[in-house]
Amino acid sequence: MKGFIFVTVLSLILFPLKGRSEIIAQTTSLSEQEIMLVNWVESQQVALLHDLETYVNINTGTFNQDGINKFRDMLEVEFKSLGFETSVQPGGEVDLLTCKSRKMKFADHLLARRAGVDSLKVFLNGHLDTVFAKGDEFQTITIEPDGRLKGPGVLDMKGGLVVLTYALKALHHSGRLDDANITIFLNTDEEIGSLGSRPFIEELALKHDVGLIFEGSRDHKLARHRKGLGQARIKVTGRESHAGAAHQKGVSANLELAHKVLELEALTDYSKKTTVNVGTIRGGEKRNTRPGCAEAFVDLRFVNNNEGLELQSRVEKIALTRYTHYPDFPDLPKSEVWAILHRPAKTIHPITDSLIAEAMGLSAVIGEPIIGTYFTGGGTDGSLTQAKGLPTVDSLGPNGDGAHSSREWTTTTSLMARTKLAAVLIDRLIHQ
């Protein structure tokens, strides 16, 4: 079936010019059926915005399982009403390398399927979690004076889930889903690297022909290729003692970790677009006690996967190197490290370029044109699917900015335009 995509899609869409970085959009027009899809979406603006408000006002921070479960159950009802068979996939848990030795548990994921006959197999992906914890002050949607929609997840990615859902509603309303072969997978741990859901995503990627992911876009452009991402946790164990009466009898985990932090940050090389960021550091319990345990959580970004492997190796070496020494305690401080490359670099792919060109051409007709592409250090699950051979466009959600901050925004205009675009693009894929 993948060969069928290559022949069919590339015959319909202008290919990116050889040796140039930009993608040239095809001049296109809408069929009568596609115009009906666009008009139906336009008629649903009030309902769409109401659903977005409902979704955004439910906190779904990655570790708020109750909130995620509530949100997931609402979307499951929606997909069932569109004729999808649904199931819940176990979120699972992973061990955390921390001073408190906790486990990280995830809410269950949502899978929805429609199995058509002799139809292109389309994989739609998004995530239910946000970066905003239950106690965060940024919790509800607001409309700014300039008409922007502001709130946790309006862009990343409850806005994208509204785009996905209403695009499918448009197709269902017109009977265009009847023979569709579509799988939807919504995971609950994307914001911390899809550590539990990665096997599900990669398995699904191998069973489909094309992937669409509804992360937000910026500057009216789509992400064409992305850096790879990694993360590391470092735990240092020292020896507690009284900071005044027995300072020399202690082994400072904080001091050892401080040396490591300096070495880790020095791995950043802007000339190679490689970055290492020690994002969080915790250590000690009291001011007047030599700290017996310290930990750090580290972010890694790299342009290609070979560099990623080298970077991972260097991080592990630094983590396990002892920088401070105590003759009375030769086995301390003790260091442990957990490091993983949780998303490969997403490289340029000719079929993905073709789909981007198609989306650009359609957007010029539908509204809010997509004007180009960009390279980004941000990651999505599209990197996982494309690494498994699935051509994936991964920024088809609304346009905006400020994701992962209290400045996160999008617009009603963008939500409507991207929903119309998604409806037409999916329709073309499942009926070509």
PyMOL commands that set and color helices and strands:
alter all, ss='L'
color gray80, all
select helices_A, chain A and resi 2-12+32-43+45-56+65-81+158-173+190-192+198-205+247-249+253-265+270-272+305-320+350-366+382-387+412-431
alter helices_A, ss='H'
color red, helices_A
select strands_A, chain A and resi 85-89+93-95+103-105+109-114+121-127+142-143+148-150+181-187+210-213+221-226+228-237+275-283+293-302+334-343+372-376+392-393+400-401+409-411
alter strands_A, ss='S'
color yellow, strands_A
deselect
rebuild
show_as cartoon
